[in-house]
Amino acid sequence: MATQHRIEVFTEGCSSCDGAVVYGQELASSSTEYELQVWDVHGAEGSARMKHLGITELPAIAVDGEPLVCCAHDGEEVNT
């Protein structure tokens, strides 16, 4: 059985975030080992997950629970 990897895309549902969603979809479709979760941070679950991972800017992508370097926590307060 192949190892599953989880790709999470965090979005506010705006057109600026569309590129990140498309990129996440492309990554997920490149192999059966990838699972895609798109989070709308306006919802309670998406906002909580974003804060849990320390993501401060959107759009953002995390792989296996680790934000990509460009999306990592920079010490600033998250406002969602």
Gaussian input, Z-matrix of N, CA and C with variables (Angstrom, degrees):
# hf/3-21g

backbone

0 1
 N
 C     1     B1
 C     2     B2     1     A1
 N     3     B3     2     A2     1     D1
 C     4     B4     3     A3     2     D2
 C     5     B5     4     A4     3     D3
 N     6     B6     5     A5     4     D4
 C     7     B7     6     A6     5     D5
 C     8     B8     7     A7     6     D6
 N     9     B9     8     A8     7     D7
 C    10    B10     9     A9     8     D8
 C    11    B11    10    A10     9     D9
 N    12    B12    11    A11    10    D10
 C    13    B13    12    A12    11    D11
 C    14    B14    13    A13    12    D12
 N    15    B15    14    A14    13    D13
 C    16    B16    15    A15    14    D14
 C    17    B17    16    A16    15    D15
 N    18    B18    17    A17    16    D16
 C    19    B19    18    A18    17    D17
 C    20    B20    19    A19    18    D18
 N    21    B21    20    A20    19    D19
 C    22    B22    21    A21    20    D20
 C    23    B23    22    A22    21    D21
 N    24    B24    23    A23    22    D22
 C    25    B25    24    A24    23    D23
 C    26    B26    25    A25    24    D24
 N    27    B27    26    A26    25    D25
 C    28    B28    27    A27    26    D26
 C    29    B29    28    A28    27    D27
 N    30    B30    29    A29    28    D28
 C    31    B31    30    A30    29    D29
 C    32    B32    31    A31    30    D30
 N    33    B33    32    A32    31    D31
 C    34    B34    33    A33    32    D32
 C    35    B35    34    A34    33    D33
 N    36    B36    35    A35    34    D34
 C    37    B37    36    A36    35    D35
 C    38    B38    37    A37    36    D36
 N    39    B39    38    A38    37    D37
 C    40    B40    39    A39    38    D38
 C    41    B41    40    A40    39    D39
 N    42    B42    41    A41    40    D40
 C    43    B43    42    A42    41    D41
 C    44    B44    43    A43    42    D42
 N    45    B45    44    A44    43    D43
 C    46    B46    45    A45    44    D44
 C    47    B47    46    A46    45    D45
 N    48    B48    47    A47    46    D46
 C    49    B49    48    A48    47    D47
 C    50    B50    49    A49    48    D48
 N    51    B51    50    A50    49    D49
 C    52    B52    51    A51    50    D50
 C    53    B53    52    A52    51    D51
 N    54    B54    53    A53    52    D52
 C    55    B55    54    A54    53    D53
 C    56    B56    55    A55    54    D54
 N    57    B57    56    A56    55    D55
 C    58    B58    57    A57    56    D56
 C    59    B59    58    A58    57    D57
 N    60    B60    59    A59    58    D58
 C    61    B61    60    A60    59    D59
 C    62    B62    61    A61    60    D60
 N    63    B63    62    A62    61    D61
 C    64    B64    63    A63    62    D62
 C    65    B65    64    A64    63    D63
 N    66    B66    65    A65    64    D64
 C    67    B67    66    A66    65    D65
 C    68    B68    67    A67    66    D66
 N    69    B69    68    A68    67    D67
 C    70    B70    69    A69    68    D68
 C    71    B71    70    A70    69    D69
 N    72    B72    71    A71    70    D70
 C    73    B73    72    A72    71    D71
 C    74    B74    73    A73    72    D72
 N    75    B75    74    A74    73    D73
 C    76    B76    75    A75    74    D74
 C    77    B77    76    A76    75    D75
 N    78    B78    77    A77    76    D76
 C    79    B79    78    A78    77    D77
 C    80    B80    79    A79    78    D78
 N    81    B81    80    A80    79    D79
 C    82    B82    81    A81    80    D80
 C    83    B83    82    A82    81    D81
 N    84    B84    83    A83    82    D82
 C    85    B85    84    A84    83    D83
 C    86    B86    85    A85    84    D84
 N    87    B87    86    A86    85    D85
 C    88    B88    87    A87    86    D86
 C    89    B89    88    A88    87    D87
 N    90    B90    89    A89    88    D88
 C    91    B91    90    A90    89    D89
 C    92    B92    91    A91    90    D90
 N    93    B93    92    A92    91    D91
 C    94    B94    93    A93    92    D92
 C    95    B95    94    A94    93    D93
 N    96    B96    95    A95    94    D94
 C    97    B97    96    A96    95    D95
 C    98    B98    97    A97    96    D96
 N    99    B99    98    A98    97    D97
 C   100   B100    99    A99    98    D98
 C   101   B101   100   A100    99    D99
 N   102   B102   101   A101   100   D100
 C   103   B103   102   A102   101   D101
 C   104   B104   103   A103   102   D102
 N   105   B105   104   A104   103   D103
 C   106   B106   105   A105   104   D104
 C   107   B107   106   A106   105   D105
 N   108   B108   107   A107   106   D106
 C   109   B109   108   A108   107   D107
 C   110   B110   109   A109   108   D108
 N   111   B111   110   A110   109   D109
 C   112   B112   111   A111   110   D110
 C   113   B113   112   A112   111   D111
 N   114   B114   113   A113   112   D112
 C   115   B115   114   A114   113   D113
 C   116   B116   115   A115   114   D114
 N   117   B117   116   A116   115   D115
 C   118   B118   117   A117   116   D116
 C   119   B119   118   A118   117   D117
 N   120   B120   119   A119   118   D118
 C   121   B121   120   A120   119   D119
 C   122   B122   121   A121   120   D120
 N   123   B123   122   A122   121   D121
 C   124   B124   123   A123   122   D122
 C   125   B125   124   A124   123   D123
 N   126   B126   125   A125   124   D124
 C   127   B127   126   A126   125   D125
 C   128   B128   127   A127   126   D126
 N   129   B129   128   A128   127   D127
 C   130   B130   129   A129   128   D128
 C   131   B131   130   A130   129   D129
 N   132   B132   131   A131   130   D130
 C   133   B133   132   A132   131   D131
 C   134   B134   133   A133   132   D132
 N   135   B135   134   A134   133   D133
 C   136   B136   135   A135   134   D134
 C   137   B137   136   A136   135   D135
 N   138   B138   137   A137   136   D136
 C   139   B139   138   A138   137   D137
 C   140   B140   139   A139   138   D138
 N   141   B141   140   A140   139   D139
 C   142   B142   141   A141   140   D140
 C   143   B143   142   A142   141   D141
 N   144   B144   143   A143   142   D142
 C   145   B145   144   A144   143   D143
 C   146   B146   145   A145   144   D144
 N   147   B147   146   A146   145   D145
 C   148   B148   147   A147   146   D146
 C   149   B149   148   A148   147   D147
 N   150   B150   149   A149   148   D148
 C   151   B151   150   A150   149   D149
 C   152   B152   151   A151   150   D150
 N   153   B153   152   A152   151   D151
 C   154   B154   153   A153   152   D152
 C   155   B155   154   A154   153   D153
 N   156   B156   155   A155   154   D154
 C   157   B157   156   A156   155   D155
 C   158   B158   157   A157   156   D156
 N   159   B159   158   A158   157   D157
 C   160   B160   159   A159   158   D158
 C   161   B161   160   A160   159   D159
 N   162   B162   161   A161   160   D160
 C   163   B163   162   A162   161   D161
 C   164   B164   163   A163   162   D162
 N   165   B165   164   A164   163   D163
 C   166   B166   165   A165   164   D164
 C   167   B167   166   A166   165   D165
 N   168   B168   167   A167   166   D166
 C   169   B169   168   A168   167   D167
 C   170   B170   169   A169   168   D168
 N   171   B171   170   A170   169   D169
 C   172   B172   171   A171   170   D170
 C   173   B173   172   A172   171   D171
 N   174   B174   173   A173   172   D172
 C   175   B175   174   A174   173   D173
 C   176   B176   175   A175   174   D174
 N   177   B177   176   A176   175   D175
 C   178   B178   177   A177   176   D176
 C   179   B179   178   A178   177   D177
 N   180   B180   179   A179   178   D178
 C   181   B181   180   A180   179   D179
 C   182   B182   181   A181   180   D180
 N   183   B183   182   A182   181   D181
 C   184   B184   183   A183   182   D182
 C   185   B185   184   A184   183   D183
 N   186   B186   185   A185   184   D184
 C   187   B187   186   A186   185   D185
 C   188   B188   187   A187   186   D186
 N   189   B189   188   A188   187   D187
 C   190   B190   189   A189   188   D188
 C   191   B191   190   A190   189   D189
 N   192   B192   191   A191   190   D190
 C   193   B193   192   A192   191   D191
 C   194   B194   193   A193   192   D192
 N   195   B195   194   A194   193   D193
 C   196   B196   195   A195   194   D194
 C   197   B197   196   A196   195   D195
 N   198   B198   197   A197   196   D196
 C   199   B199   198   A198   197   D197
 C   200   B200   199   A199   198   D198
 N   201   B201   200   A200   199   D199
 C   202   B202   201   A201   200   D200
 C   203   B203   202   A202   201   D201
 N   204   B204   203   A203   202   D202
 C   205   B205   204   A204   203   D203
 C   206   B206   205   A205   204   D204
 N   207   B207   206   A206   205   D205
 C   208   B208   207   A207   206   D206
 C   209   B209   208   A208   207   D207
 N   210   B210   209   A209   208   D208
 C   211   B211   210   A210   209   D209
 C   212   B212   211   A211   210   D210
 N   213   B213   212   A212   211   D211
 C   214   B214   213   A213   212   D212
 C   215   B215   214   A214   213   D213
 N   216   B216   215   A215   214   D214
 C   217   B217   216   A216   215   D215
 C   218   B218   217   A217   216   D216
 N   219   B219   218   A218   217   D217
 C   220   B220   219   A219   218   D218
 C   221   B221   220   A220   219   D219
 N   222   B222   221   A221   220   D220
 C   223   B223   222   A222   221   D221
 C   224   B224   223   A223   222   D222
 N   225   B225   224   A224   223   D223
 C   226   B226   225   A225   224   D224
 C   227   B227   226   A226   225   D225
 N   228   B228   227   A227   226   D226
 C   229   B229   228   A228   227   D227
 C   230   B230   229   A229   228   D228
 N   231   B231   230   A230   229   D229
 C   232   B232   231   A231   230   D230
 C   233   B233   232   A232   231   D231
 N   234   B234   233   A233   232   D232
 C   235   B235   234   A234   233   D233
 C   236   B236   235   A235   234   D234
 N   237   B237   236   A236   235   D235
 C   238   B238   237   A237   236   D236
 C   239   B239   238   A238   237   D237

   B1=1.4479
   B2=1.5254
   B3=1.3180
   B4=1.4565
   B5=1.5269
   B6=1.3217
   B7=1.4530
   B8=1.5221
   B9=1.3281
   B10=1.4636
   B11=1.5168
   B12=1.3104
   B13=1.4533
   B14=1.5151
   B15=1.3246
   B16=1.4547
   B17=1.5244
   B18=1.3178
   B19=1.4612
   B20=1.5217
   B21=1.3354
   B22=1.4566
   B23=1.5245
   B24=1.3197
   B25=1.4573
   B26=1.5225
   B27=1.3247
   B28=1.4580
   B29=1.5166
   B30=1.3309
   B31=1.4511
   B32=1.5152
   B33=1.3184
   B34=1.4673
   B35=1.5269
   B36=1.3182
   B37=1.4513
   B38=1.5186
   B39=1.3227
   B40=1.4625
   B41=1.5321
   B42=1.3026
   B43=1.4678
   B44=1.5267
   B45=1.3109
   B46=1.4677
   B47=1.5257
   B48=1.3149
   B49=1.4619
   B50=1.5293
   B51=1.3215
   B52=1.4650
   B53=1.5278
   B54=1.3205
   B55=1.4648
   B56=1.5118
   B57=1.3263
   B58=1.4617
   B59=1.5243
   B60=1.3180
   B61=1.4699
   B62=1.5199
   B63=1.3227
   B64=1.4732
   B65=1.5248
   B66=1.3246
   B67=1.4649
   B68=1.5262
   B69=1.3290
   B70=1.4559
   B71=1.5189
   B72=1.3306
   B73=1.4670
   B74=1.5253
   B75=1.3262
   B76=1.4648
   B77=1.5235
   B78=1.3269
   B79=1.4638
   B80=1.5202
   B81=1.3227
   B82=1.4628
   B83=1.5288
   B84=1.3207
   B85=1.4629
   B86=1.5190
   B87=1.3393
   B88=1.4624
   B89=1.5211
   B90=1.3275
   B91=1.4585
   B92=1.5214
   B93=1.3187
   B94=1.4647
   B95=1.5195
   B96=1.3346
   B97=1.4579
   B98=1.5234
   B99=1.3355
   B100=1.4569
   B101=1.5223
   B102=1.3200
   B103=1.4594
   B104=1.5295
   B105=1.3222
   B106=1.4622
   B107=1.5254
   B108=1.3272
   B109=1.4628
   B110=1.5208
   B111=1.3263
   B112=1.4588
   B113=1.5188
   B114=1.3306
   B115=1.4551
   B116=1.5177
   B117=1.3231
   B118=1.4565
   B119=1.5202
   B120=1.3204
   B121=1.4549
   B122=1.5278
   B123=1.3286
   B124=1.4614
   B125=1.5274
   B126=1.3187
   B127=1.4631
   B128=1.5201
   B129=1.3170
   B130=1.4655
   B131=1.5285
   B132=1.3341
   B133=1.4618
   B134=1.5166
   B135=1.3362
   B136=1.4654
   B137=1.5120
   B138=1.3224
   B139=1.4587
   B140=1.5261
   B141=1.3117
   B142=1.4663
   B143=1.5235
   B144=1.3253
   B145=1.4683
   B146=1.5289
   B147=1.3231
   B148=1.4584
   B149=1.5291
   B150=1.3199
   B151=1.4624
   B152=1.5219
   B153=1.3310
   B154=1.4671
   B155=1.5302
   B156=1.3210
   B157=1.4685
   B158=1.5211
   B159=1.3444
   B160=1.4531
   B161=1.5111
   B162=1.3221
   B163=1.4663
   B164=1.5228
   B165=1.3418
   B166=1.4628
   B167=1.5149
   B168=1.3192
   B169=1.4626
   B170=1.5175
   B171=1.3142
   B172=1.4653
   B173=1.5128
   B174=1.3079
   B175=1.4617
   B176=1.5237
   B177=1.3155
   B178=1.4582
   B179=1.5255
   B180=1.3323
   B181=1.4620
   B182=1.5204
   B183=1.3333
   B184=1.4628
   B185=1.5219
   B186=1.3172
   B187=1.4597
   B188=1.5242
   B189=1.3140
   B190=1.4602
   B191=1.5312
   B192=1.3367
   B193=1.4478
   B194=1.5108
   B195=1.3274
   B196=1.4600
   B197=1.5209
   B198=1.3390
   B199=1.4636
   B200=1.5221
   B201=1.3199
   B202=1.4606
   B203=1.5175
   B204=1.3126
   B205=1.4591
   B206=1.5212
   B207=1.3040
   B208=1.4643
   B209=1.5216
   B210=1.3164
   B211=1.4649
   B212=1.5236
   B213=1.3207
   B214=1.4664
   B215=1.5241
   B216=1.3250
   B217=1.4671
   B218=1.5266
   B219=1.3246
   B220=1.4634
   B221=1.5233
   B222=1.3133
   B223=1.4490
   B224=1.5153
   B225=1.3171
   B226=1.4653
   B227=1.5140
   B228=1.3048
   B229=1.4622
   B230=1.5244
   B231=1.3200
   B232=1.4486
   B233=1.5195
   B234=1.3217
   B235=1.4621
   B236=1.5123
   B237=1.3301
   B238=1.4703
   B239=1.4984
   A1=108.79
   A2=116.63
   A3=122.43
   A4=110.37
   A5=114.64
   A6=120.65
   A7=109.70
   A8=117.27
   A9=121.92
   A10=109.10
   A11=115.95
   A12=122.83
   A13=107.42
   A14=116.42
   A15=120.93
   A16=109.99
   A17=115.17
   A18=122.58
   A19=106.50
   A20=116.29
   A21=121.42
   A22=108.95
   A23=116.18
   A24=121.85
   A25=107.32
   A26=115.88
   A27=122.59
   A28=108.89
   A29=116.44
   A30=121.85
   A31=111.15
   A32=114.95
   A33=120.91
   A34=110.34
   A35=116.88
   A36=121.08
   A37=113.35
   A38=117.38
   A39=120.96
   A40=110.49
   A41=115.84
   A42=120.11
   A43=111.88
   A44=118.15
   A45=121.21
   A46=111.33
   A47=117.02
   A48=121.85
   A49=112.65
   A50=117.01
   A51=120.77
   A52=112.46
   A53=116.99
   A54=120.40
   A55=112.15
   A56=117.29
   A57=120.87
   A58=111.02
   A59=116.35
   A60=120.25
   A61=109.76
   A62=116.99
   A63=121.16
   A64=110.09
   A65=117.00
   A66=121.07
   A67=110.60
   A68=117.11
   A69=120.73
   A70=112.17
   A71=116.30
   A72=120.72
   A73=110.86
   A74=116.98
   A75=120.69
   A76=110.88
   A77=116.75
   A78=120.11
   A79=111.09
   A80=116.20
   A81=120.81
   A82=112.22
   A83=116.72
   A84=119.18
   A85=112.71
   A86=117.48
   A87=120.10
   A88=112.67
   A89=117.52
   A90=120.75
   A91=109.80
   A92=116.26
   A93=120.40
   A94=111.35
   A95=117.89
   A96=121.93
   A97=112.91
   A98=117.81
   A99=121.22
   A100=111.98
   A101=114.40
   A102=122.51
   A103=106.72
   A104=117.87
   A105=122.59
   A106=110.88
   A107=116.03
   A108=123.18
   A109=107.32
   A110=117.55
   A111=122.11
   A112=107.17
   A113=116.21
   A114=122.73
   A115=110.33
   A116=117.09
   A117=122.48
   A118=105.24
   A119=117.71
   A120=120.64
   A121=113.23
   A122=117.43
   A123=119.98
   A124=110.12
   A125=116.22
   A126=121.18
   A127=110.38
   A128=116.22
   A129=121.60
   A130=112.57
   A131=117.16
   A132=120.05
   A133=112.11
   A134=116.58
   A135=120.74
   A136=111.95
   A137=116.56
   A138=121.53
   A139=111.05
   A140=117.12
   A141=121.19
   A142=111.06
   A143=116.87
   A144=120.20
   A145=110.07
   A146=116.85
   A147=121.73
   A148=110.42
   A149=116.90
   A150=121.23
   A151=111.18
   A152=116.75
   A153=121.37
   A154=111.13
   A155=116.33
   A156=120.61
   A157=112.62
   A158=118.27
   A159=121.55
   A160=114.07
   A161=116.52
   A162=120.95
   A163=108.47
   A164=116.07
   A165=120.04
   A166=114.01
   A167=118.31
   A168=120.94
   A169=110.29
   A170=115.38
   A171=121.93
   A172=110.30
   A173=117.95
   A174=127.51
   A175=110.43
   A176=115.82
   A177=121.34
   A178=109.33
   A179=114.25
   A180=121.00
   A181=108.33
   A182=116.12
   A183=122.55
   A184=107.87
   A185=116.03
   A186=121.67
   A187=107.39
   A188=115.96
   A189=122.54
   A190=111.70
   A191=117.00
   A192=121.81
   A193=115.53
   A194=117.59
   A195=122.12
   A196=109.22
   A197=117.69
   A198=119.29
   A199=110.47
   A200=116.10
   A201=118.85
   A202=108.23
   A203=117.93
   A204=122.60
   A205=111.45
   A206=117.97
   A207=121.32
   A208=112.45
   A209=118.22
   A210=122.44
   A211=112.80
   A212=117.73
   A213=120.94
   A214=111.56
   A215=114.82
   A216=122.88
   A217=110.02
   A218=115.89
   A219=120.33
   A220=112.25
   A221=117.43
   A222=121.71
   A223=114.31
   A224=118.70
   A225=120.70
   A226=110.46
   A227=116.22
   A228=122.71
   A229=110.58
   A230=117.44
   A231=122.70
   A232=108.60
   A233=117.14
   A234=122.33
   A235=109.95
   A236=116.75
   A237=120.90
   A238=109.69
   D1=136.32
   D2=-178.12
   D3=-76.13
   D4=148.51
   D5=176.27
   D6=-72.49
   D7=130.87
   D8=176.85
   D9=-86.54
   D10=135.26
   D11=172.98
   D12=-117.59
   D13=139.89
   D14=-177.06
   D15=-106.55
   D16=124.85
   D17=174.76
   D18=-106.09
   D19=124.96
   D20=178.88
   D21=-116.99
   D22=128.80
   D23=177.38
   D24=-113.96
   D25=128.52
   D26=-179.50
   D27=-106.91
   D28=127.66
   D29=-173.22
   D30=-143.00
   D31=156.45
   D32=172.82
   D33=-100.07
   D34=3.96
   D35=-179.87
   D36=81.18
   D37=15.29
   D38=-178.38
   D39=-96.96
   D40=165.98
   D41=-178.31
   D42=-65.03
   D43=-26.24
   D44=177.50
   D45=-65.50
   D46=-26.64
   D47=-178.43
   D48=-86.57
   D49=-12.80
   D50=-176.02
   D51=-56.69
   D52=-39.36
   D53=-179.18
   D54=-62.53
   D55=-39.13
   D56=178.65
   D57=-66.70
   D58=-38.04
   D59=178.68
   D60=-65.71
   D61=-44.64
   D62=178.71
   D63=-61.78
   D64=-43.12
   D65=178.56
   D66=-61.38
   D67=-44.15
   D68=176.96
   D69=-61.08
   D70=-40.50
   D71=178.03
   D72=-64.69
   D73=-40.26
   D74=178.46
   D75=-64.34
   D76=-44.17
   D77=177.33
   D78=-60.77
   D79=-47.37
   D80=-177.26
   D81=-64.13
   D82=-34.76
   D83=-178.26
   D84=-81.76
   D85=-7.52
   D86=-177.84
   D87=-75.49
   D88=-14.60
   D89=-178.70
   D90=-160.33
   D91=150.68
   D92=176.19
   D93=-72.87
   D94=-6.66
   D95=179.82
   D96=-80.47
   D97=-6.83
   D98=-175.20
   D99=-108.85
   D100=139.17
   D101=175.39
   D102=-121.38
   D103=136.45
   D104=-176.57
   D105=-109.02
   D106=134.06
   D107=172.83
   D108=-128.20
   D109=120.56
   D110=176.44
   D111=-103.35
   D112=122.78
   D113=-179.01
   D114=-105.50
   D115=129.66
   D116=170.46
   D117=-93.67
   D118=115.53
   D119=-174.25
   D120=-76.06
   D121=-1.98
   D122=172.42
   D123=-75.55
   D124=-19.72
   D125=177.10
   D126=-86.64
   D127=154.90
   D128=-177.14
   D129=-60.52
   D130=-43.86
   D131=-178.50
   D132=-66.17
   D133=-44.60
   D134=179.85
   D135=-64.00
   D136=-42.21
   D137=178.47
   D138=-64.07
   D139=-43.58
   D140=179.64
   D141=-64.61
   D142=-41.87
   D143=-179.68
   D144=-65.18
   D145=-42.75
   D146=178.78
   D147=-59.07
   D148=-46.54
   D149=179.55
   D150=-65.35
   D151=-40.27
   D152=179.05
   D153=-58.44
   D154=-38.82
   D155=-179.25
   D156=-83.29
   D157=-8.36
   D158=179.06
   D159=78.44
   D160=23.06
   D161=179.62
   D162=-79.55
   D163=133.38
   D164=-176.34
   D165=-117.90
   D166=-13.12
   D167=-178.81
   D168=-132.69
   D169=149.34
   D170=-179.53
   D171=-120.10
   D172=151.35
   D173=-3.72
   D174=-71.70
   D175=161.29
   D176=-179.54
   D177=-144.67
   D178=153.50
   D179=178.47
   D180=-131.59
   D181=137.64
   D182=174.04
   D183=-125.42
   D184=144.08
   D185=176.96
   D186=-121.91
   D187=125.15
   D188=-178.12
   D189=52.19
   D190=40.38
   D191=176.24
   D192=79.70
   D193=7.40
   D194=178.89
   D195=-117.05
   D196=117.92
   D197=177.51
   D198=-61.52
   D199=144.19
   D200=173.72
   D201=-60.55
   D202=154.53
   D203=-175.05
   D204=-50.60
   D205=-39.41
   D206=-179.05
   D207=-69.70
   D208=-12.86
   D209=-175.60
   D210=-112.25
   D211=3.70
   D212=-174.19
   D213=-69.98
   D214=158.34
   D215=-179.78
   D216=-63.00
   D217=130.80
   D218=179.96
   D219=-111.73
   D220=15.32
   D221=177.00
   D222=89.20
   D223=-4.05
   D224=179.87
   D225=-88.79
   D226=155.96
   D227=178.31
   D228=-68.38
   D229=139.63
   D230=177.34
   D231=-89.41
   D232=127.65
   D233=178.63
   D234=-117.48
   D235=101.70
   D236=175.93
   D237=-131.55

